[in-house]
């Protein structure tokens, strides 16, 4: 498990440290909670595929979410593996974590949104094209006043749907770093195909992609360690 650190300069009055935990796939790596607590984050972001299928498939994840919420305010956007019912959403919110399904909330001067996966709680085939996101929600979120942070599980949404919008930071996962990485290039990602562009790192100074912490395939990760991303939004003071 690797910790990757990024910093983005902002015009905010204060700085924020955000720990990003992507693509856990119902598994909590040993030492993860201790690592998060050691970072002393201001916020924790879960950009999808934290719980596979439903809460009943992975009841061990609810105590984990509760522990995260005790460390710092935690915001959870869905991915293509959350096949939640209304009861599942209630169970997640009852842990103290904010589950944002095409919803927006505020933390001080930050505006935090969660863009729902276009798969709409349906299973994604590995080679399926990713359905478009909710355009009405994106329009409403873009009109918010403040420093806007969007949890968007699918990094492939960036170029066609998000790039032109006035959103300050977009946090994604999904691509698992391209599964195999050769000379810093991912090999394959769902929704992008072979040699995908968006698998890790920061793009255009606002799209932040985590390689994720778990796996959901028999294909092993090669040259692609699971990662915790620590993003600092550097303010004026």
C-alpha positions in Angstrom: 0.0 0.0 0.0 1.5 3.3 -1.2 0.7 6.8 -0.1 0.7 9.3 -3.0 0.7 13.0 -2.3 -0.6 15.8 -4.5 -1.0 19.5 -3.9 -3.3 22.0 -5.7 -3.2 25.7 -5.0 -6.5 27.4 -4.4 -7.8 30.9 -3.5 -9.6 29.5 -0.4 -8.9 31.2 2.9 -7.6 27.9 4.4 -6.0 24.7 3.4 -7.6 21.3 3.4 -6.1 17.8 3.5 -8.2 15.2 1.8 -7.5 11.4 2.0 -8.9 9.6 -1.0 -9.8 5.9 -0.7 -11.0 4.5 -4.0 -12.1 1.0 -5.1 -11.9 -0.9 -1.9 -14.3 -3.5 -3.3 -15.5 -4.6 0.1 -12.1 -5.3 1.5 -10.2 -3.2 4.1 -6.5 -3.7 3.8 -4.6 -4.3 7.0 -3.4 -1.0 8.5 -5.6 1.2 6.4 -7.5 2.8 9.3 -4.2 3.5 11.1 -2.7 5.1 8.0 -5.7 7.3 7.5 -5.7 8.4 11.1 -2.0 9.2 11.0 -2.7 11.6 8.1 -5.1 13.6 10.3 -7.2 14.6 7.3 -9.8 17.4 7.2 -11.9 15.3 4.9 -12.1 11.8 3.6 -13.4 11.1 0.0 -14.6 7.7 -1.2 -15.1 8.0 -5.0 -17.0 4.7 -5.5 -16.7 1.0 -5.5 -16.2 0.9 -1.8 -18.9 -1.7 -1.2 -19.6 -4.3 -3.9 -23.3 -5.1 -4.5 -25.2 -4.3 -1.3 -24.5 -3.8 2.3 -25.8 -7.2 3.1 -23.0 -8.7 0.9 -20.4 -6.9 3.0 -21.6 -6.0 6.5 -18.0 -5.6 7.7 -17.8 -2.4 5.7 -20.3 -0.5 7.9 -18.0 -0.5 11.0 -15.2 0.6 8.7 -17.3 3.5 7.4 -18.2 4.4 11.0 -14.5 4.5 11.9 -13.7 6.8 9.0 -16.5 9.2 10.0 -15.0 9.4 13.5 -11.7 10.4 12.0 -13.0 13.2 9.7 -16.1 14.2 7.7 -16.4 11.4 5.1 -18.1 11.8 1.7 -19.0 8.7 -0.5 -20.0 8.8 -4.1 -21.2 5.6 -5.8 -19.5 3.6 -8.4 -20.6 0.9 -10.8 -20.3 -1.9 -8.1 -22.6 -0.3 -5.6 -26.0 -2.0 -6.4 -27.7 -0.3 -3.5 -31.3 -0.2 -2.4 -32.8 2.7 -0.4 -32.2 0.6 2.7 -28.5 0.3 1.8 -28.2 4.1 1.4 -29.9 4.6 4.8 -27.5 2.1 6.4 -24.4 3.9 5.0 -25.7 7.3 6.1 -26.4 6.0 9.6 -22.6 5.3 10.0 -22.1 9.1 9.8 -20.7 8.9 6.2 -22.5 11.2 3.7 -23.6 9.1 0.7 -24.0 11.5 -2.2 -26.0 10.1 -5.1 -26.4 13.0 -7.5 -26.5 15.1 -4.3 -24.6 18.1 -3.0 -23.5 19.1 0.5 -21.3 21.8 2.0 -18.3 21.8 4.3 -17.2 25.3 5.2 -16.4 27.1 1.9 -16.3 23.7 0.0 -19.2 22.5 -2.1 -19.0 18.7 -2.4 -21.0 16.7 -4.9 -21.4 13.0 -5.8 -22.1 12.2 -9.4 -23.9 8.9 -9.8 -22.5 6.3 -12.1 -24.4 6.1 -15.4 -24.9 2.4 -14.8 -27.6 3.3 -12.3 -27.1 0.3 -9.9 -26.8 -2.2 -12.7 -23.8 -4.4 -13.3 -21.2 -3.2 -15.7 -19.7 -5.5 -18.3 -16.0 -5.1 -18.6 -16.2 -4.0 -22.2 -19.4 -2.0 -22.0 -19.4 1.6 -22.9 -20.1 3.8 -19.8 -23.6 5.4 -20.0 -23.7 9.2 -19.6 -24.2 10.8 -16.3 -27.1 12.9 -15.1 -26.9 16.1 -17.0 -29.5 17.9 -14.9 -27.4 17.2 -11.7 -24.2 18.4 -13.4 -25.9 21.6 -14.4 -27.2 22.2 -10.9 -23.9 21.4 -9.3 -22.0 23.7 -11.7 -24.3 26.6 -10.6 -23.3 26.3 -7.0 -21.3 29.1 -5.4 -18.1 28.1 -3.7 -15.1 25.8 -4.3 -16.6 22.8 -6.0 -15.3 19.2 -5.4 -17.0 16.5 -7.4 -16.7 12.8 -6.6 -17.0 11.1 -10.0 -16.1 7.5 -10.0 -15.6 7.3 -13.8 -12.6 9.3 -15.0 -13.8 8.7 -18.6 -16.5 11.2 -17.9 -13.9 14.0 -17.7 -13.4 14.9 -21.4 -17.0 14.6 -22.7 -19.0 15.7 -19.7 -16.9 17.5 -17.1 -14.0 19.4 -18.7 -16.0 22.3 -19.9 -17.8 22.8 -16.5 -16.7 25.2 -13.8 -15.8 22.5 -11.3 -12.6 23.0 -9.3 -11.6 19.5 -8.5 -12.9 16.1 -9.7 -12.0 13.0 -7.8 -12.1 9.6 -9.6 -11.1 6.0 -9.3 -12.5 3.0 -11.3 -9.5 2.5 -13.6 -7.4 0.6 -11.0 -4.3 2.3 -12.5 -4.8 0.4 -15.7 -4.4 -2.9 -13.9 -0.9 -3.5 -15.3 1.4 -0.5 -15.5 4.4 -0.4 -17.9 6.6 2.7 -18.0 3.9 4.6 -16.1 1.2 3.7 -18.6 -1.9 1.7 -17.7 -2.8 -1.2 -20.0 -6.6 -1.5 -19.7 -9.5 0.3 -18.0 -13.3 -0.3 -18.3 -14.9 2.4 -20.3 -11.6 3.4 -21.9 -10.2 0.2 -23.3 -6.6 -0.5 -24.2 -3.9 2.0 -23.2 -6.3 4.3 -21.4 -5.5 8.0 -20.8 -7.1 8.5 -17.4 -5.8 5.9 -14.9 -3.8 7.7 -12.3 -2.4 11.1 -11.3 -3.6 14.7 -11.8 -4.8 15.8 -15.2 -5.2 19.4 -16.2 -4.6 20.5 -12.7 -8.0 19.4 -11.4 -8.8 15.7 -12.3 -7.4 13.6 -9.5 -7.4 9.8 -10.2 -6.6 7.2 -7.5 -5.3 3.8 -8.6 -7.4 2.4 -5.8 -6.9 -0.1 -3.0 -8.6 -3.2 -4.1 -9.3 -5.5 -7.0 -12.4 -7.0 -8.6 -10.9 -9.3 -11.2 -8.8 -12.5 -11.2 -6.2 -10.5 -13.3 -3.5 -9.4 -10.8 -2.2 -5.9 -10.5 1.3 -5.7 -11.9 3.8 -2.8 -11.2 0.7 -1.1 -9.7 0.6 -1.0 -6.0 -2.6 -0.1 -4.2 -2.6 3.5 -3.2 -4.0 6.0 -0.7 -4.1 9.4 -2.3 -3.5 12.4 0.0 -4.6 15.6 -1.7 -3.8 19.0 -0.2 -5.8 22.0 -1.3 -3.4 24.8 -0.5 -5.2 27.9 0.7 -3.9 31.5 1.2 -3.0 31.0 4.8 
